[in-house]
Amino acid sequence: MGSSRYSIDHYLKLKVSDDKLTAWMTLEEWDDSFAFTLDDITHFLRANGVIFGLQQKNLAALAASPQSFRNMLMTVAAGSPPRDGKDGSVRLLFDLESSARQPKILEDGTVDFREMTRIHNVNQGDRIAERILAEEGAPGMNVKGEPITCKRGKEARLKIGKNVMANPEQTVLVASISGVISLTDGDKINVFPIYEVNGDVDYNIGNIDFVGSVVIRGNVRSGFRVKASGDIRVTGGVEAAELIADGSIEISGGILGQNKGMVKAGKTIKSSFVQEGRVEAGEDVVVSQSIMHSIIRAGRAVVCTSAKGLIVGGTIQAGERVEARTVGNSLSTVTVIEVGVLPERRNELLSLRSQVKESTEALRKTEQALALLDPLAASGQLSMEKMALRIKLGHTKRKTVEEINAMKERLLELETLQEQSNAAVVEVASIIYGGAKIVMGRYTRFVKDPVSRVKFRIVDGDIGMFTGN
């Protein structure tokens, strides 16, 4: 050690961050007798508990030329933060959104949907999805040499629908019949048989209710009903008819609903236009030309953005966002756009909260009863009747715990969705006319004059309007 007038801690002051991931040193006092070697400084740090991630280069510079670091904060140790594991995921081995199924947009802005009715056939035994495992993550270490735990990624689950089988390890999903892949509500993966109609659904065909996917190479006439547990594809148009699918619905010729029909899908609905229609989708409603005087509800988004993308009249409701090229018209036709959490989600949230409360109370009573019976069982003092009761209570407890966990998981999902309502957005690429009404959560904004290229979103407890690109 050099012949300094004071001990090292008179000159050097050490500061460690709250998360203990960084240590800094500052040279506060200085006189010409300061002389400490790299070893002295390292020893000082160790004596103060800083032992990991020492920045040798900085320490050497400090020992060699202390005066150039006066009153400067120098990083002397850096811990390694933990790396959380990546969540697992499920990968479809068939690209359901492949480019072959994107409609071709023609020069005049109309859409050629003929390419869209390619069906995704699979054969029995084909692998259709695989589960990618979550990653462990890597623990970190702070400058004091204490390990910092990391979070393991959350495992994904294969959501098994109809006519598919998983291997024992639950890592691969295989088709158990030949048919068409269909994703239904809750991202369940199914393979359904196909029912094809070469022509219109009219009096010659009658209503269709099929446990599978339906392809109609024609129109669906007024008053008829097509129901499918998979997807529905229509190459023609849909009149005032009822189409209900657990999966997705694609309509090449558009919907002329006359305010009577209903088109409802668990997943996504795609159509070239909707006029006086009622349309409900669990996820997205994608319309290539126009939505006129219709009632549209989408769990996620309503998108109408092509060269003709026009929304006029009616009510559009979406969980997260609405995108259009033009909204309303120069006649100031009332057009309502509501974005944010859908009412049924809000209701589900409230009823789930009270169910969790009730179930937790029931669980408490079950546990109390078991607490009285368990000691008696241990000392063999239970009658057959009481034994049976104890077994029954044990079963009830397990079931209630499972139910509570499932409800809490769903609550978390719903609460996340509710938080997202603050990220709700309405985006108009060309022009929005007076007569439009924007509703987001609890807030409402009326558009009085036409505005070009505009976005609406919630800012500081109100609906803000942002113009420009």
C-alpha positions as CSV (number, residue, x, y, z in Angstrom):
1,M,0.0,0.0,0.0
2,G,1.2,3.5,-0.8
3,S,2.0,6.0,2.0
4,S,-1.3,7.9,2.0
5,R,-2.0,10.2,4.9
6,Y,-5.4,8.6,5.6
7,S,-7.0,5.2,5.0
8,I,-8.6,4.4,1.7
9,D,-12.2,5.0,2.8
10,H,-11.3,8.6,3.6
11,Y,-10.8,9.2,-0.1
12,L,-13.2,6.9,-1.8
13,K,-17.0,6.7,-1.2
14,L,-19.0,3.8,-2.4
15,K,-22.6,3.8,-3.5
16,V,-24.7,0.7,-4.5
17,S,-27.9,1.0,-6.4
18,D,-31.2,-0.1,-4.8
19,D,-31.4,-3.2,-7.1
20,K,-27.7,-3.9,-6.2
21,L,-27.0,-4.3,-9.9
22,T,-24.5,-1.4,-10.0
23,A,-21.9,0.0,-7.7
24,W,-20.3,3.5,-8.2
25,M,-17.3,5.0,-6.5
26,T,-16.4,8.7,-6.2
27,L,-13.1,10.2,-5.2
28,E,-14.3,12.9,-2.8
29,E,-11.2,13.9,-0.9
30,W,-7.9,14.4,-2.6
31,D,-4.3,15.2,-1.6
32,D,-1.0,14.5,-3.1
33,S,-0.3,11.7,-0.7
34,F,-3.1,9.6,-2.3
35,A,-1.5,6.4,-3.5
36,F,-3.4,3.2,-3.7
37,T,-2.8,0.2,-5.9
38,L,-5.4,-1.8,-7.9
39,D,-5.2,-4.5,-5.2
40,D,-5.9,-1.9,-2.5
41,I,-9.0,-0.7,-4.3
42,T,-10.2,-4.2,-5.0
43,H,-9.7,-5.1,-1.4
44,F,-11.7,-2.0,-0.3
45,L,-14.6,-3.1,-2.5
46,R,-14.5,-6.6,-1.2
47,A,-14.4,-5.4,2.4
48,N,-17.6,-3.5,1.5
49,G,-19.3,-6.6,0.1
50,V,-18.9,-5.7,-3.6
51,I,-17.4,-8.8,-5.1
52,F,-19.1,-9.5,-8.4
53,G,-18.8,-7.9,-11.8
54,L,-15.8,-5.7,-10.9
55,Q,-14.9,-3.3,-13.8
56,Q,-11.2,-3.9,-13.8
57,K,-10.5,-1.4,-16.6
58,N,-12.1,1.4,-14.6
59,L,-10.4,0.4,-11.3
60,A,-7.0,0.3,-13.0
61,A,-7.5,3.8,-14.5
62,L,-8.5,5.1,-11.0
63,A,-5.4,3.6,-9.4
64,A,-3.1,4.9,-12.1
65,S,-4.5,8.5,-12.3
66,P,-6.9,9.3,-9.4
67,Q,-6.8,13.1,-9.8
68,S,-8.6,12.8,-13.2
69,F,-11.6,11.2,-11.5
70,R,-12.2,13.8,-8.8
71,N,-15.9,14.2,-7.9
72,M,-16.9,11.9,-10.8
73,L,-19.2,9.0,-10.4
74,M,-17.4,5.9,-11.7
75,T,-19.0,2.5,-12.3
76,V,-16.8,0.0,-10.4
77,A,-19.1,-3.1,-10.5
78,A,-22.0,-4.2,-12.7
79,G,-24.1,-7.2,-11.8
80,S,-25.8,-9.3,-14.4
81,P,-29.6,-8.9,-14.5
82,P,-31.7,-12.1,-14.7
83,R,-33.1,-13.1,-18.1
84,D,-36.7,-14.3,-17.8
85,G,-37.5,-17.4,-19.8
86,K,-39.5,-17.0,-23.1
87,D,-43.1,-18.2,-22.9
88,G,-44.0,-21.3,-24.8
89,S,-46.3,-21.1,-27.9
90,V,-48.3,-23.2,-30.3
91,R,-47.2,-23.2,-33.9
92,L,-49.6,-24.2,-36.7
93,L,-47.8,-26.3,-39.3
94,F,-50.3,-25.0,-41.9
95,D,-50.3,-21.3,-42.7
96,L,-54.0,-20.5,-42.5
97,E,-53.3,-17.0,-43.8
98,S,-51.2,-18.0,-46.7
99,S,-50.8,-15.5,-49.6
100,A,-52.8,-17.8,-51.8
101,R,-55.9,-16.9,-49.8
102,Q,-55.4,-13.2,-49.9
103,P,-58.0,-11.6,-52.2
104,K,-56.6,-9.9,-55.3
105,I,-57.3,-6.1,-55.3
106,L,-58.1,-4.9,-58.8
107,E,-57.1,-1.5,-60.2
108,D,-60.5,0.0,-59.7
109,G,-60.4,-0.9,-56.0
110,T,-62.8,-3.8,-56.2
111,V,-61.7,-7.2,-55.0
112,D,-61.5,-10.5,-56.8
113,F,-62.4,-13.1,-54.2
114,R,-62.3,-16.1,-56.4
115,E,-58.9,-17.0,-55.1
116,M,-60.2,-17.1,-51.6
117,T,-62.1,-20.4,-51.5
118,R,-59.0,-22.6,-51.4
119,I,-59.7,-25.0,-48.7
120,H,-57.0,-26.1,-46.3
121,N,-57.3,-29.9,-46.6
122,V,-55.3,-32.2,-44.4
123,N,-55.1,-36.0,-44.4
124,Q,-55.7,-38.3,-41.5
125,G,-52.4,-38.6,-39.6
126,D,-51.0,-35.3,-40.7
127,R,-49.2,-33.2,-38.1
128,I,-51.1,-30.0,-37.8
129,A,-49.6,-28.1,-34.9
130,E,-46.7,-28.3,-32.5
131,R,-46.1,-27.0,-29.0
132,I,-42.9,-25.0,-28.6
133,L,-41.7,-25.4,-25.0
134,A,-41.1,-22.4,-22.7
135,E,-37.5,-21.5,-21.8
136,E,-35.9,-21.7,-18.4
137,G,-34.4,-18.3,-18.4
138,A,-31.0,-17.5,-16.7
139,P,-30.6,-16.2,-13.1
140,G,-28.6,-13.1,-12.6
141,M,-26.2,-12.0,-9.9
142,N,-25.9,-8.7,-8.1
143,V,-22.6,-6.9,-7.3
144,K,-22.7,-8.5,-3.8
145,G,-22.5,-11.9,-5.3
146,E,-26.1,-12.8,-4.4
147,P,-28.1,-14.7,-7.1
148,I,-31.2,-13.0,-8.6
149,T,-33.9,-15.4,-9.5
150,C,-35.4,-15.4,-13.0
151,K,-39.0,-16.2,-14.1
152,R,-39.4,-19.4,-16.1
153,G,-41.5,-18.9,-19.2
154,K,-45.1,-19.9,-19.1
155,E,-45.9,-23.2,-20.9
156,A,-48.5,-23.0,-23.7
157,R,-51.2,-25.6,-23.9
158,L,-52.4,-27.4,-27.0
159,K,-56.0,-26.4,-27.3
160,I,-57.5,-29.6,-28.6
161,G,-60.7,-29.3,-30.6
162,K,-62.6,-31.9,-32.6
163,N,-61.0,-34.7,-34.6
164,V,-57.4,-34.0,-33.5
165,M,-55.1,-36.1,-31.2
166,A,-52.1,-35.1,-29.2
167,N,-49.1,-37.3,-28.5
168,P,-48.6,-38.4,-24.9
169,E,-46.1,-35.5,-24.3
170,Q,-48.7,-33.0,-25.5
171,T,-46.2,-31.5,-28.0
172,V,-47.7,-32.5,-31.4
173,L,-51.2,-32.4,-32.7
174,V,-52.3,-34.8,-35.4
175,A,-55.4,-34.9,-37.6
176,S,-57.6,-38.0,-36.7
177,I,-59.7,-37.6,-39.9
178,S,-59.2,-36.1,-43.3
179,G,-60.8,-32.7,-43.7
180,V,-60.2,-29.0,-43.2
181,I,-58.4,-27.2,-40.4
182,S,-60.6,-24.8,-38.5
183,L,-59.7,-22.6,-35.5
184,T,-62.7,-22.0,-33.2
185,D,-63.4,-19.8,-30.2
186,G,-60.6,-19.9,-27.6
187,D,-58.1,-20.9,-30.3
188,K,-59.1,-24.5,-30.3
189,I,-57.7,-26.4,-33.3
190,N,-60.1,-28.7,-35.1
191,V,-60.2,-30.8,-38.2
192,F,-63.7,-30.9,-39.7
193,P,-65.2,-32.8,-42.6
194,I,-66.4,-30.5,-45.5
195,Y,-70.0,-30.3,-46.8
196,E,-70.0,-28.7,-50.3
197,V,-73.0,-27.1,-52.1
198,N,-72.4,-26.6,-55.8
199,G,-75.0,-23.8,-56.2
200,D,-77.3,-21.6,-54.1
201,V,-78.8,-22.4,-50.7
202,D,-82.5,-22.1,-51.6
203,Y,-85.6,-24.3,-51.6
204,N,-83.8,-27.0,-53.5
205,I,-81.2,-27.4,-50.7
206,G,-83.0,-26.1,-47.6
207,N,-81.3,-25.1,-44.3
208,I,-77.9,-26.6,-43.5
209,D,-76.7,-27.6,-40.0
210,F,-73.4,-29.4,-40.3
211,V,-70.9,-30.7,-37.7
212,G,-68.0,-29.6,-39.9
213,S,-67.1,-26.8,-42.4
214,V,-69.4,-25.8,-45.2
215,V,-68.5,-24.5,-48.7
216,I,-71.2,-22.9,-50.8
217,R,-70.3,-22.3,-54.4
218,G,-73.3,-19.9,-55.0
219,N,-75.5,-17.6,-52.9
220,V,-77.4,-18.0,-49.7
221,R,-81.0,-16.8,-50.3
222,S,-83.2,-14.8,-47.9
223,G,-84.8,-16.8,-45.1
224,F,-82.3,-19.7,-45.1
225,R,-80.0,-20.8,-42.4
226,V,-76.5,-22.3,-42.6
227,K,-74.9,-23.5,-39.3
228,A,-71.4,-25.0,-39.1
229,S,-69.2,-26.1,-36.2
230,G,-66.2,-25.2,-38.4
231,D,-65.9,-22.5,-41.0
232,I,-68.3,-21.3,-43.7
233,R,-67.2,-20.1,-47.2
234,V,-69.6,-18.6,-49.6
235,T,-68.4,-17.7,-53.2
236,G,-71.6,-15.8,-53.9
237,G,-73.5,-13.3,-51.8
238,V,-75.6,-13.7,-48.6
239,E,-79.1,-12.1,-48.5
240,A,-81.3,-11.8,-45.4
241,A,-80.1,-15.2,-44.2
242,E,-78.6,-16.6,-41.0
243,L,-75.0,-17.8,-41.1
244,I,-73.6,-19.1,-37.8
245,A,-70.1,-20.7,-37.6
246,D,-67.9,-21.6,-34.6
247,G,-64.9,-20.9,-36.7
248,S,-64.6,-18.2,-39.4
249,I,-66.8,-17.0,-42.3
250,E,-65.7,-15.8,-45.7
251,I,-68.3,-14.3,-48.1
252,S,-66.9,-13.3,-51.6
253,G,-70.1,-11.6,-52.9
254,G,-71.0,-9.5,-49.9
255,I,-74.0,-9.3,-47.5
256,L,-77.3,-7.8,-48.3
257,G,-79.0,-8.3,-45.0
258,Q,-82.2,-6.1,-45.3
259,N,-81.9,-5.6,-41.6
260,K,-83.2,-9.2,-41.0
261,G,-80.3,-11.6,-41.5
262,M,-77.4,-12.4,-39.1
263,V,-73.8,-13.5,-39.9
264,K,-72.1,-14.7,-36.7
265,A,-68.7,-16.3,-36.3
266,G,-66.6,-17.4,-33.3
267,K,-63.4,-16.1,-35.0
268,T,-63.2,-13.8,-38.0
269,I,-65.6,-12.7,-40.8
270,K,-64.4,-11.5,-44.2
271,S,-66.8,-10.0,-46.8
272,S,-66.5,-7.7,-49.8
273,F,-69.3,-5.5,-48.5
274,V,-72.1,-5.4,-45.9
275,Q,-75.3,-3.5,-46.5
276,E,-78.1,-3.4,-43.9
277,G,-76.5,-6.4,-42.3
278,R,-76.0,-7.7,-38.7
279,V,-72.5,-9.1,-38.3
280,E,-70.9,-10.5,-35.1
281,A,-67.3,-11.9,-34.9
282,G,-65.4,-13.1,-31.8
283,E,-62.3,-11.6,-33.3
284,D,-62.1,-9.4,-36.5
285,V,-64.5,-8.2,-39.2
286,V,-62.6,-7.4,-42.4
287,V,-64.6,-5.8,-45.2
288,S,-62.9,-4.8,-48.5
289,Q,-65.3,-2.3,-49.9
290,S,-68.1,-0.8,-47.8
291,I,-70.2,-1.2,-44.6
292,M,-73.5,0.7,-45.0
293,H,-76.3,1.1,-42.5
294,S,-75.3,-2.1,-40.6
295,I,-74.7,-3.2,-37.1
296,I,-71.2,-4.7,-36.7
297,R,-69.7,-6.2,-33.6
298,A,-66.1,-7.5,-33.4
299,G,-64.3,-8.7,-30.3
300,R,-61.1,-7.2,-31.7
301,A,-61.1,-5.1,-34.8
302,V,-63.3,-3.8,-37.7
303,V,-61.1,-3.2,-40.7
304,C,-62.4,-1.5,-43.9
305,T,-59.3,0.2,-45.4
306,S,-59.0,-0.6,-49.1
307,A,-59.3,2.1,-51.8
308,K,-63.1,2.1,-51.4
309,G,-63.1,1.3,-47.7
310,L,-66.2,3.2,-46.6
311,I,-68.4,3.1,-43.4
312,V,-71.7,5.0,-43.5
313,G,-74.6,4.8,-41.1
314,G,-75.3,2.1,-38.5
315,T,-73.3,1.2,-35.5
316,I,-69.8,-0.3,-35.4
317,Q,-68.5,-1.9,-32.2
318,A,-65.0,-3.3,-31.7
319,G,-63.1,-4.4,-28.7
320,E,-59.8,-2.8,-29.7
321,R,-59.9,-0.8,-32.9
322,V,-61.7,0.4,-36.0
323,E,-59.8,1.2,-39.2
324,A,-61.5,2.7,-42.3
325,R,-60.6,4.8,-45.3
326,T,-63.8,7.0,-45.1
327,V,-66.4,7.3,-42.3
328,G,-69.8,9.0,-42.9
329,N,-70.7,11.1,-45.9
330,S,-71.3,14.8,-46.9
331,L,-75.0,14.4,-45.9
332,S,-73.8,14.0,-42.3
333,T,-75.5,10.5,-42.0
334,V,-75.3,9.5,-38.3
335,T,-72.5,6.8,-38.0
336,V,-71.6,5.5,-34.6
337,I,-68.3,3.9,-33.9
338,E,-67.7,2.4,-30.4
339,V,-64.3,1.0,-29.4
340,G,-63.1,-0.4,-26.1
341,V,-64.3,-3.2,-23.8
342,L,-67.5,-4.8,-25.1
343,P,-70.4,-4.8,-22.7
344,E,-70.6,-8.6,-22.4
345,R,-66.9,-8.7,-21.3
346,R,-67.7,-6.1,-18.6
347,N,-70.7,-8.1,-17.5
348,E,-68.6,-11.3,-17.4
349,L,-66.0,-9.6,-15.3
350,L,-68.5,-8.5,-12.7
351,S,-70.2,-11.8,-12.5
352,L,-66.9,-13.7,-12.3
353,R,-65.7,-11.5,-9.4
354,S,-68.8,-12.4,-7.4
355,Q,-68.5,-16.1,-8.3
356,V,-64.9,-16.2,-7.1
357,K,-66.1,-14.6,-3.8
358,E,-68.8,-17.2,-3.4
359,S,-66.5,-20.1,-4.3
360,T,-63.8,-18.9,-1.9
361,E,-66.4,-18.8,0.9
362,A,-67.6,-22.3,0.0
363,L,-64.0,-23.5,0.0
364,R,-63.4,-22.0,3.4
365,K,-66.4,-23.9,4.9
366,T,-65.3,-27.1,3.3
367,E,-61.8,-26.7,4.7
368,Q,-63.3,-26.0,8.2
369,A,-65.3,-29.2,8.0
370,L,-62.2,-31.1,6.9
371,A,-60.2,-29.6,9.7
372,L,-62.6,-31.1,12.2
373,L,-62.6,-34.6,10.6
374,D,-58.9,-35.0,9.8
375,P,-57.6,-35.4,13.4
376,L,-60.4,-37.9,14.1
377,A,-59.5,-39.8,10.9
378,A,-55.8,-39.8,12.0
379,S,-56.7,-41.5,15.3
380,G,-59.2,-43.9,13.6
381,Q,-62.3,-42.5,15.3
382,L,-64.4,-42.0,12.2
383,S,-67.6,-43.9,11.6
384,M,-68.2,-45.2,8.0
385,E,-70.7,-42.4,7.5
386,K,-68.1,-39.7,8.5
387,M,-65.4,-41.4,6.4
388,A,-67.7,-41.1,3.4
389,L,-68.4,-37.5,4.2
390,R,-64.6,-36.8,4.5
391,I,-63.9,-38.4,1.1
392,K,-66.8,-36.3,-0.4
393,L,-65.5,-33.1,1.2
394,G,-62.0,-33.8,-0.1
395,H,-63.4,-34.2,-3.6
396,T,-65.4,-31.0,-3.3
397,K,-62.3,-29.1,-2.1
398,R,-60.2,-30.3,-5.1
399,K,-63.0,-29.4,-7.5
400,T,-63.6,-25.9,-5.9
401,V,-59.9,-25.1,-6.0
402,E,-59.7,-26.1,-9.7
403,E,-62.8,-23.9,-10.4
404,I,-61.4,-20.9,-8.5
405,N,-58.1,-21.2,-10.4
406,A,-59.8,-21.4,-13.8
407,M,-62.0,-18.3,-12.9
408,K,-58.9,-16.4,-11.7
409,E,-57.1,-17.2,-15.0
410,R,-60.1,-15.9,-17.0
411,L,-60.4,-12.8,-14.7
412,L,-56.8,-12.0,-15.4
413,E,-57.5,-12.2,-19.2
414,L,-60.5,-9.9,-18.9
415,E,-58.7,-7.4,-16.7
416,T,-55.9,-7.3,-19.3
417,L,-58.5,-6.7,-22.0
418,Q,-60.0,-3.9,-19.9
419,E,-56.6,-2.2,-19.6
420,Q,-56.2,-2.4,-23.3
421,S,-59.4,-0.3,-23.8
422,N,-57.2,2.6,-23.0
423,A,-55.2,1.7,-26.1
424,A,-58.4,1.6,-28.1
425,V,-58.1,3.5,-31.4
426,V,-60.2,4.6,-34.4
427,E,-58.1,5.3,-37.5
428,V,-59.4,7.1,-40.6
429,A,-57.0,7.1,-43.6
430,S,-58.9,9.5,-45.8
431,I,-61.8,11.5,-44.3
432,I,-64.4,11.4,-41.5
433,Y,-67.5,13.6,-42.0
434,G,-69.7,15.4,-39.6
435,G,-72.5,13.2,-38.1
436,A,-70.0,10.6,-36.9
437,K,-70.0,9.8,-33.2
438,I,-67.0,8.2,-31.5
439,V,-67.5,6.3,-28.2
440,M,-64.5,4.9,-26.2
441,G,-65.2,3.3,-22.9
442,R,-67.0,6.0,-20.9
443,Y,-66.2,8.9,-23.3
444,T,-68.1,10.2,-26.3
445,R,-67.0,12.6,-29.0
446,F,-69.1,14.1,-31.9
447,V,-67.5,15.0,-35.1
448,K,-69.0,18.2,-36.4
449,D,-66.9,19.1,-39.4
450,P,-65.1,16.9,-41.9
451,V,-61.5,16.0,-40.9
452,S,-58.8,14.3,-43.0
453,R,-56.4,11.6,-42.0
454,V,-57.2,11.3,-38.3
455,K,-56.8,9.0,-35.3
456,F,-58.9,9.0,-32.2
457,R,-57.7,7.6,-28.9
458,I,-58.2,8.1,-25.1
459,V,-55.7,10.7,-23.7
460,D,-56.0,12.2,-20.2
461,G,-59.5,11.1,-19.6
462,D,-61.0,12.2,-22.9
463,I,-61.0,11.2,-26.6
464,G,-58.2,13.0,-28.3
465,M,-58.1,13.7,-32.1
466,F,-54.8,13.5,-33.9
467,T,-54.4,14.6,-37.5
468,G,-51.7,14.0,-40.0
469,N,-50.0,10.7,-40.9
